[in-house]
Amino acid sequence: MISRKKKAQISVYLDQAILKTLSDYAARREQSQSMIAEAAIASFLSPDADERREAAIAKRLDQVDRRLTRQERDIGIAVETLAVFVRFWLATTPSLPEPAAQAARAKAAERYEAFVAALGRRLAKGPKLRQEISEDIDPMDVEKRQS
């Protein structure tokens, strides 16, 4: 015969939102609310609870740091891409005489719409430019090649 320790019963007052969260969690896990509450209280009162919380927060902060690093890289790529394009465009596009400039401005809206459509297709199907650029490039190697 298996002997069980008799557990003490306590009354706890919970906010309705917390009670609903507890009920939903217990139903998903197919466990009793009492068992989940006991485990949560034991975890909260555990001597290493602070260390575990700190480790969890550190892990989340590391994830956020990696995401921010990727975003910073992607923004840097976008800015450099735009700068290279503008320099190239300014260096290779001659000024037009006024009659031709007026015709070019009239055609600009149509060309812009085609550009936006092409950009939308590219973004929808990928791969993205940032995925095509290697992260393994050593900046010193790039400088040596440009010299």
Backbone as JSON Lines, residues from 0, in Angstrom:
{"i":0,"aa":"M","n":[0.84,-1.17,0.0],"ca":[0.0,0.0,0.0],"c":[0.89,1.24,0.0]}
{"i":1,"aa":"I","n":[0.52,2.24,-0.8],"ca":[1.26,3.5,-0.91],"c":[0.75,4.46,0.15]}
{"i":2,"aa":"S","n":[1.66,4.97,0.96],"ca":[1.23,5.93,1.96],"c":[1.46,7.34,1.44]}
{"i":3,"aa":"R","n":[0.54,8.17,1.65],"ca":[0.63,9.57,1.23],"c":[0.67,10.46,2.45]}
{"i":4,"aa":"K","n":[1.47,11.49,2.36],"ca":[1.47,12.47,3.43],"c":[0.22,13.3,3.32]}
{"i":5,"aa":"K","n":[-0.4,13.53,4.42],"ca":[-1.59,14.38,4.41],"c":[-1.13,15.82,4.27]}
{"i":6,"aa":"K","n":[-1.74,16.52,3.34],"ca":[-1.37,17.91,3.1],"c":[-2.33,18.82,3.85]}
{"i":7,"aa":"A","n":[-1.82,19.95,4.25],"ca":[-2.65,20.94,4.94],"c":[-3.42,21.75,3.92]}
{"i":8,"aa":"Q","n":[-4.59,22.12,4.29],"ca":[-5.43,22.91,3.4],"c":[-5.42,24.36,3.86]}
{"i":9,"aa":"I","n":[-5.29,25.28,2.89],"ca":[-5.36,26.7,3.21],"c":[-6.36,27.36,2.28]}
{"i":10,"aa":"S","n":[-6.82,28.51,2.67],"ca":[-7.71,29.31,1.81],"c":[-6.9,30.47,1.26]}
{"i":11,"aa":"V","n":[-7.05,30.69,0.0],"ca":[-6.3,31.76,-0.66],"c":[-7.3,32.58,-1.47]}
{"i":12,"aa":"Y","n":[-7.15,33.88,-1.42],"ca":[-7.99,34.77,-2.2],"c":[-7.2,35.21,-3.42]}
{"i":13,"aa":"L","n":[-7.77,34.96,-4.6],"ca":[-7.08,35.31,-5.85],"c":[-7.92,36.29,-6.64]}
{"i":14,"aa":"D","n":[-7.26,37.16,-7.32],"ca":[-7.92,38.05,-8.27],"c":[-8.56,37.18,-9.35]}
{"i":15,"aa":"Q","n":[-9.69,37.62,-9.89],"ca":[-10.4,36.83,-10.89],"c":[-9.53,36.51,-12.11]}
{"i":16,"aa":"A","n":[-8.73,37.47,-12.54],"ca":[-7.87,37.24,-13.72],"c":[-6.83,36.16,-13.43]}
{"i":17,"aa":"I","n":[-6.25,36.17,-12.22],"ca":[-5.25,35.17,-11.86],"c":[-5.92,33.8,-11.74]}
{"i":18,"aa":"L","n":[-7.11,33.76,-11.16],"ca":[-7.83,32.5,-11.04],"c":[-8.14,31.91,-12.42]}
{"i":19,"aa":"K","n":[-8.54,32.75,-13.34],"ca":[-8.83,32.26,-14.7],"c":[-7.56,31.74,-15.36]}
{"i":20,"aa":"T","n":[-6.46,32.47,-15.19],"ca":[-5.19,32.02,-15.75],"c":[-4.78,30.67,-15.16]}
{"i":21,"aa":"L","n":[-4.94,30.52,-13.83],"ca":[-4.63,29.26,-13.16],"c":[-5.51,28.14,-13.69]}
{"i":22,"aa":"S","n":[-6.8,28.4,-13.82],"ca":[-7.74,27.38,-14.33],"c":[-7.38,26.96,-15.74]}
{"i":23,"aa":"D","n":[-7.12,27.94,-16.59],"ca":[-6.77,27.62,-17.98],"c":[-5.48,26.82,-18.06]}
{"i":24,"aa":"Y","n":[-4.49,27.22,-17.28],"ca":[-3.2,26.53,-17.28],"c":[-3.38,25.08,-16.79]}
{"i":25,"aa":"A","n":[-4.14,24.91,-15.71],"ca":[-4.38,23.57,-15.16],"c":[-5.11,22.7,-16.17]}
{"i":26,"aa":"A","n":[-6.08,23.27,-16.87],"ca":[-6.82,22.5,-17.88],"c":[-5.9,22.08,-19.03]}
{"i":27,"aa":"R","n":[-5.05,23.0,-19.48],"ca":[-4.13,22.67,-20.58],"c":[-3.16,21.56,-20.18]}
{"i":28,"aa":"R","n":[-2.69,21.61,-18.94],"ca":[-1.7,20.63,-18.45],"c":[-2.36,19.37,-17.89]}
{"i":29,"aa":"E","n":[-3.68,19.39,-17.81],"ca":[-4.44,18.29,-17.22],"c":[-3.92,17.97,-15.82]}
{"i":30,"aa":"Q","n":[-3.76,19.02,-15.03],"ca":[-3.29,18.92,-13.65],"c":[-4.28,19.68,-12.77]}
{"i":31,"aa":"S","n":[-4.21,19.39,-11.48],"ca":[-5.11,20.1,-10.56],"c":[-4.57,21.5,-10.29]}
{"i":32,"aa":"Q","n":[-5.49,22.41,-10.02],"ca":[-5.1,23.78,-9.67],"c":[-4.26,23.77,-8.4]}
{"i":33,"aa":"S","n":[-4.6,22.9,-7.48],"ca":[-3.89,22.81,-6.21],"c":[-2.43,22.43,-6.44]}
{"i":34,"aa":"M","n":[-2.19,21.46,-7.32],"ca":[-0.82,21.02,-7.58],"c":[0.0,22.14,-8.23]}
{"i":35,"aa":"I","n":[-0.62,22.85,-9.16],"ca":[0.08,23.94,-9.84],"c":[0.36,25.08,-8.86]}
{"i":36,"aa":"A","n":[-0.61,25.42,-8.01],"ca":[-0.41,26.47,-7.01],"c":[0.69,26.07,-6.04]}
{"i":37,"aa":"E","n":[0.71,24.8,-5.62],"ca":[1.75,24.32,-4.7],"c":[3.13,24.43,-5.34]}
{"i":38,"aa":"A","n":[3.24,24.02,-6.6],"ca":[4.52,24.09,-7.29],"c":[4.97,25.54,-7.46]}
{"i":39,"aa":"A","n":[4.04,26.43,-7.76],"ca":[4.38,27.84,-7.92],"c":[4.85,28.44,-6.6]}
{"i":40,"aa":"I","n":[4.16,28.12,-5.53],"ca":[4.57,28.64,-4.21],"c":[5.92,28.07,-3.81]}
{"i":41,"aa":"A","n":[6.13,26.78,-4.05],"ca":[7.42,26.16,-3.72],"c":[8.54,26.82,-4.52]}
{"i":42,"aa":"S","n":[8.29,27.07,-5.78],"ca":[9.29,27.73,-6.63],"c":[9.58,29.14,-6.12]}
{"i":43,"aa":"F","n":[8.53,29.86,-5.75],"ca":[8.69,31.22,-5.26],"c":[9.48,31.27,-3.96]}
{"i":44,"aa":"L","n":[9.25,30.3,-3.1],"ca":[9.91,30.28,-1.8],"c":[11.26,29.58,-1.8]}
{"i":45,"aa":"S","n":[11.61,28.96,-2.9],"ca":[12.87,28.22,-3.01],"c":[14.05,29.17,-2.83]}
{"i":46,"aa":"P","n":[15.12,28.71,-2.15],"ca":[16.29,29.57,-1.94],"c":[16.96,30.01,-3.24]}
{"i":47,"aa":"D","n":[16.85,29.2,-4.27],"ca":[17.49,29.57,-5.54],"c":[16.51,30.23,-6.51]}
{"i":48,"aa":"A","n":[15.34,30.61,-6.02],"ca":[14.34,31.23,-6.89],"c":[14.87,32.52,-7.51]}
{"i":49,"aa":"D","n":[15.55,33.33,-6.7],"ca":[16.11,34.58,-7.22],"c":[17.14,34.31,-8.31]}
{"i":50,"aa":"E","n":[17.97,33.3,-8.09],"ca":[18.99,32.96,-9.09],"c":[18.35,32.48,-10.39]}
{"i":51,"aa":"R","n":[17.29,31.67,-10.27],"ca":[16.61,31.19,-11.48],"c":[15.94,32.34,-12.22]}
{"i":52,"aa":"R","n":[15.31,33.24,-11.47],"ca":[14.69,34.4,-12.12],"c":[15.75,35.25,-12.81]}
{"i":53,"aa":"E","n":[16.87,35.44,-12.13],"ca":[17.96,36.23,-12.71],"c":[18.49,35.56,-13.99]}
{"i":54,"aa":"A","n":[18.61,34.23,-13.95],"ca":[19.08,33.5,-15.14],"c":[18.08,33.64,-16.28]}
{"i":55,"aa":"A","n":[16.8,33.57,-15.96],"ca":[15.77,33.7,-17.0],"c":[15.8,35.11,-17.59]}
{"i":56,"aa":"I","n":[15.95,36.11,-16.73],"ca":[16.02,37.49,-17.22],"c":[17.27,37.69,-18.07]}
{"i":57,"aa":"A","n":[18.4,37.14,-17.63],"ca":[19.64,37.26,-18.4],"c":[19.49,36.61,-19.77]}
{"i":58,"aa":"K","n":[18.82,35.46,-19.82],"ca":[18.59,34.77,-21.1],"c":[17.74,35.64,-22.02]}
{"i":59,"aa":"R","n":[16.69,36.23,-21.48],"ca":[15.82,37.09,-22.29],"c":[16.58,38.33,-22.75]}
{"i":60,"aa":"L","n":[17.39,38.91,-21.88],"ca":[18.16,40.08,-22.27],"c":[19.16,39.74,-23.38]}
{"i":61,"aa":"D","n":[19.76,38.55,-23.3],"ca":[20.67,38.11,-24.36],"c":[19.93,37.99,-25.69]}
{"i":62,"aa":"Q","n":[18.7,37.46,-25.65],"ca":[17.91,37.34,-26.87],"c":[17.6,38.73,-27.44]}
{"i":63,"aa":"V","n":[17.21,39.64,-26.57],"ca":[16.92,41.01,-27.02],"c":[18.17,41.65,-27.61]}
{"i":64,"aa":"D","n":[19.32,41.43,-26.96],"ca":[20.58,41.99,-27.46],"c":[20.9,41.45,-28.85]}
{"i":65,"aa":"R","n":[20.71,40.14,-29.05],"ca":[20.97,39.56,-30.38],"c":[20.03,40.15,-31.43]}
{"i":66,"aa":"R","n":[18.76,40.33,-31.07],"ca":[17.8,40.92,-32.02],"c":[18.19,42.36,-32.36]}
{"i":67,"aa":"L","n":[18.57,43.13,-31.34],"ca":[18.98,44.51,-31.58],"c":[20.24,44.57,-32.44]}
{"i":68,"aa":"T","n":[21.16,43.65,-32.22],"ca":[22.38,43.6,-33.02],"c":[22.03,43.32,-34.48]}
{"i":69,"aa":"R","n":[21.11,42.37,-34.71],"ca":[20.67,42.08,-36.09],"c":[19.98,43.29,-36.71]}
{"i":70,"aa":"Q","n":[19.13,43.96,-35.94],"ca":[18.45,45.14,-36.47],"c":[19.45,46.24,-36.8]}
{"i":71,"aa":"E","n":[20.42,46.43,-35.93],"ca":[21.45,47.44,-36.18],"c":[22.2,47.11,-37.47]}
{"i":72,"aa":"R","n":[22.54,45.84,-37.65],"ca":[23.22,45.41,-38.86],"c":[22.35,45.66,-40.09]}
{"i":73,"aa":"D","n":[21.07,45.28,-40.01],"ca":[20.16,45.44,-41.14],"c":[19.98,46.92,-41.5]}
{"i":74,"aa":"I","n":[19.87,47.77,-40.49],"ca":[19.72,49.21,-40.74],"c":[21.0,49.75,-41.38]}
{"i":75,"aa":"G","n":[22.15,49.29,-40.89],"ca":[23.42,49.7,-41.48],"c":[23.51,49.31,-42.95]}
{"i":76,"aa":"I","n":[23.07,48.1,-43.27],"ca":[23.06,47.64,-44.67],"c":[22.15,48.53,-45.5]}
{"i":77,"aa":"A","n":[20.97,48.84,-44.98],"ca":[20.01,49.66,-45.72],"c":[20.58,51.06,-45.98]}
{"i":78,"aa":"V","n":[21.2,51.65,-44.97],"ca":[21.76,53.0,-45.12],"c":[22.9,52.99,-46.13]}
{"i":79,"aa":"E","n":[23.79,52.01,-46.02],"ca":[24.92,51.93,-46.96],"c":[24.43,51.67,-48.38]}
{"i":80,"aa":"T","n":[23.42,50.81,-48.53],"ca":[22.86,50.53,-49.85],"c":[22.31,51.8,-50.47]}
{"i":81,"aa":"L","n":[21.56,52.55,-49.69],"ca":[21.0,53.8,-50.2],"c":[22.11,54.79,-50.56]}
{"i":82,"aa":"A","n":[23.13,54.89,-49.73],"ca":[24.24,55.83,-50.0],"c":[24.98,55.45,-51.29]}
{"i":83,"aa":"V","n":[25.25,54.16,-51.47],"ca":[25.93,53.71,-52.69],"c":[25.07,54.01,-53.91]}
{"i":84,"aa":"F","n":[23.78,53.73,-53.82],"ca":[22.89,53.99,-54.94],"c":[22.85,55.49,-55.28]}
{"i":85,"aa":"V","n":[22.7,56.34,-54.28],"ca":[22.62,57.78,-54.52],"c":[23.92,58.29,-55.15]}
{"i":86,"aa":"R","n":[25.06,57.86,-54.63],"ca":[26.34,58.27,-55.22],"c":[26.43,57.83,-56.68]}
{"i":87,"aa":"F","n":[26.07,56.58,-56.94],"ca":[26.12,56.06,-58.31],"c":[25.18,56.85,-59.22]}
{"i":88,"aa":"W","n":[23.96,57.07,-58.73],"ca":[22.96,57.76,-59.54],"c":[23.41,59.19,-59.85]}
{"i":89,"aa":"L","n":[23.92,59.89,-58.83],"ca":[24.37,61.27,-59.04],"c":[25.57,61.32,-59.99]}
{"i":90,"aa":"A","n":[26.44,60.33,-59.93],"ca":[27.63,60.32,-60.78],"c":[27.32,59.97,-62.22]}
{"i":91,"aa":"T","n":[26.26,59.22,-62.45],"ca":[25.99,58.72,-63.81],"c":[24.8,59.37,-64.51]}
{"i":92,"aa":"T","n":[24.02,60.15,-63.82],"ca":[22.82,60.74,-64.42],"c":[23.07,62.21,-64.75]}
{"i":93,"aa":"P","n":[23.12,62.52,-66.04],"ca":[23.33,63.92,-66.41],"c":[22.05,64.73,-66.23]}
{"i":94,"aa":"S","n":[22.18,66.02,-66.05],"ca":[21.02,66.9,-65.97],"c":[20.35,66.96,-67.34]}
{"i":95,"aa":"L","n":[19.04,67.06,-67.33],"ca":[18.29,67.11,-68.59],"c":[17.95,68.56,-68.93]}
{"i":96,"aa":"P","n":[17.88,68.87,-70.23],"ca":[17.38,70.19,-70.62],"c":[15.91,70.31,-70.18]}
{"i":97,"aa":"E","n":[15.43,71.52,-70.02],"ca":[14.09,71.75,-69.44],"c":[12.96,71.02,-70.15]}
{"i":98,"aa":"P","n":[12.84,71.02,-71.47],"ca":[11.7,70.28,-72.07],"c":[11.75,68.78,-71.73]}
{"i":99,"aa":"A","n":[12.95,68.21,-71.74],"ca":[13.08,66.79,-71.42],"c":[12.84,66.55,-69.93]}
{"i":100,"aa":"A","n":[13.23,67.51,-69.08],"ca":[13.03,67.38,-67.64],"c":[11.54,67.33,-67.31]}
{"i":101,"aa":"Q","n":[10.74,68.14,-68.01],"ca":[9.29,68.13,-67.77],"c":[8.69,66.78,-68.15]}
{"i":102,"aa":"A","n":[9.13,66.21,-69.26],"ca":[8.64,64.9,-69.68],"c":[9.07,63.82,-68.67]}
{"i":103,"aa":"A","n":[10.29,63.94,-68.18],"ca":[10.79,62.97,-67.2],"c":[9.98,63.04,-65.91]}
{"i":104,"aa":"R","n":[9.62,64.25,-65.45],"ca":[8.81,64.38,-64.23],"c":[7.43,63.76,-64.45]}
{"i":105,"aa":"A","n":[6.9,63.89,-65.64],"ca":[5.59,63.32,-65.94],"c":[5.65,61.79,-65.89]}
{"i":106,"aa":"K","n":[6.75,61.21,-66.31],"ca":[6.92,59.76,-66.33],"c":[7.32,59.21,-64.95]}
{"i":107,"aa":"A","n":[7.77,60.08,-64.05],"ca":[8.31,59.65,-62.75],"c":[7.29,58.89,-61.91]}
{"i":108,"aa":"A","n":[6.05,59.34,-61.88],"ca":[5.03,58.67,-61.06],"c":[4.82,57.23,-61.53]}
{"i":109,"aa":"E","n":[4.77,57.04,-62.83],"ca":[4.58,55.7,-63.39],"c":[5.77,54.8,-63.04]}
{"i":110,"aa":"R","n":[6.97,55.32,-63.17],"ca":[8.16,54.54,-62.86],"c":[8.24,54.24,-61.37]}
{"i":111,"aa":"Y","n":[7.81,55.19,-60.53],"ca":[7.83,54.97,-59.1],"c":[6.86,53.84,-58.71]}
{"i":112,"aa":"E","n":[5.68,53.85,-59.31],"ca":[4.71,52.78,-59.03],"c":[5.28,51.42,-59.43]}
{"i":113,"aa":"A","n":[5.97,51.35,-60.56],"ca":[6.59,50.09,-60.99],"c":[7.67,49.67,-59.98]}
{"i":114,"aa":"F","n":[8.44,50.63,-59.49],"ca":[9.47,50.33,-58.49],"c":[8.84,49.77,-57.22]}
{"i":115,"aa":"V","n":[7.78,50.41,-56.73],"ca":[7.13,49.96,-55.49],"c":[6.56,48.55,-55.69]}
{"i":116,"aa":"A","n":[5.99,48.28,-56.85],"ca":[5.45,46.94,-57.12],"c":[6.57,45.9,-57.12]}
{"i":117,"aa":"A","n":[7.69,46.23,-57.77],"ca":[8.83,45.3,-57.81],"c":[9.39,45.08,-56.4]}
{"i":118,"aa":"L","n":[9.47,46.12,-55.61],"ca":[9.96,46.0,-54.23],"c":[9.01,45.11,-53.43]}
{"i":119,"aa":"G","n":[7.72,45.3,-53.61],"ca":[6.74,44.47,-52.9],"c":[6.88,43.0,-53.26]}
{"i":120,"aa":"R","n":[7.1,42.71,-54.54],"ca":[7.3,41.31,-54.95],"c":[8.57,40.75,-54.32]}
{"i":121,"aa":"R","n":[9.62,41.52,-54.32],"ca":[10.91,41.07,-53.75],"c":[10.76,40.78,-52.25]}
{"i":122,"aa":"L","n":[10.1,41.67,-51.53],"ca":[9.91,41.48,-50.09],"c":[9.01,40.28,-49.8]}
{"i":123,"aa":"A","n":[8.04,40.04,-50.67],"ca":[7.11,38.94,-50.46],"c":[7.76,37.57,-50.67]}
{"i":124,"aa":"K","n":[8.66,37.47,-51.65],"ca":[9.19,36.14,-51.94],"c":[10.61,35.92,-51.44]}
{"i":125,"aa":"G","n":[11.37,36.99,-51.21],"ca":[12.73,36.85,-50.7],"c":[13.65,36.25,-51.74]}
{"i":126,"aa":"P","n":[14.89,35.96,-51.46],"ca":[15.54,36.23,-50.19],"c":[15.8,37.72,-50.01]}
{"i":127,"aa":"K","n":[15.91,38.12,-48.79],"ca":[16.17,39.52,-48.47],"c":[17.64,39.84,-48.71]}
{"i":128,"aa":"L","n":[17.93,41.09,-49.01],"ca":[19.31,41.51,-49.24],"c":[20.19,41.18,-48.05]}
{"i":129,"aa":"R","n":[19.67,41.39,-46.84],"ca":[20.48,41.12,-45.64],"c":[20.85,39.65,-45.53]}
{"i":130,"aa":"Q","n":[20.03,38.76,-46.14],"ca":[20.35,37.34,-46.11],"c":[21.42,36.99,-47.14]}
{"i":131,"aa":"E","n":[21.57,37.84,-48.15],"ca":[22.55,37.59,-49.19],"c":[23.94,38.1,-48.82]}
{"i":132,"aa":"I","n":[24.0,38.95,-47.79],"ca":[25.27,39.55,-47.4],"c":[25.88,38.72,-46.27]}
{"i":133,"aa":"S","n":[27.1,38.3,-46.46],"ca":[27.77,37.47,-45.47],"c":[28.12,38.28,-44.24]}
{"i":134,"aa":"E","n":[27.96,37.67,-43.07],"ca":[28.35,38.31,-41.82],"c":[29.81,38.01,-41.5]}
{"i":135,"aa":"D","n":[30.45,37.16,-42.31],"ca":[31.81,36.73,-42.03],"c":[32.87,37.6,-42.68]}
{"i":136,"aa":"I","n":[32.48,38.7,-43.27],"ca":[33.44,39.56,-43.95],"c":[34.2,40.37,-42.91]}
{"i":137,"aa":"D","n":[35.52,40.33,-43.0],"ca":[36.38,41.09,-42.1],"c":[36.53,42.5,-42.66]}
{"i":138,"aa":"P","n":[36.15,43.54,-41.91],"ca":[36.26,44.92,-42.41],"c":[37.69,45.27,-42.86]}
{"i":139,"aa":"M","n":[38.69,44.69,-42.24],"ca":[40.08,44.97,-42.61],"c":[40.37,44.45,-44.02]}
{"i":140,"aa":"D","n":[39.79,43.27,-44.37],"ca":[39.99,42.72,-45.72],"c":[39.37,43.63,-46.76]}
{"i":141,"aa":"V","n":[38.21,44.2,-46.46],"ca":[37.53,45.09,-47.39],"c":[38.38,46.34,-47.62]}
{"i":142,"aa":"E","n":[38.93,46.9,-46.53],"ca":[39.77,48.09,-46.66],"c":[41.02,47.8,-47.5]}
{"i":143,"aa":"K","n":[41.62,46.63,-47.3],"ca":[42.82,46.26,-48.07],"c":[42.51,46.14,-49.56]}
{"i":144,"aa":"R","n":[41.33,45.59,-49.9],"ca":[40.95,45.43,-51.3],"c":[40.7,46.79,-51.95]}
{"i":145,"aa":"Q","n":[40.17,47.73,-51.18],"ca":[39.86,49.05,-51.73],"c":[41.11,49.89,-51.91]}
{"i":146,"aa":"S","n":[42.18,49.57,-51.21],"ca":[43.42,50.36,-51.27],"c":[44.16,50.12,-52.57]}
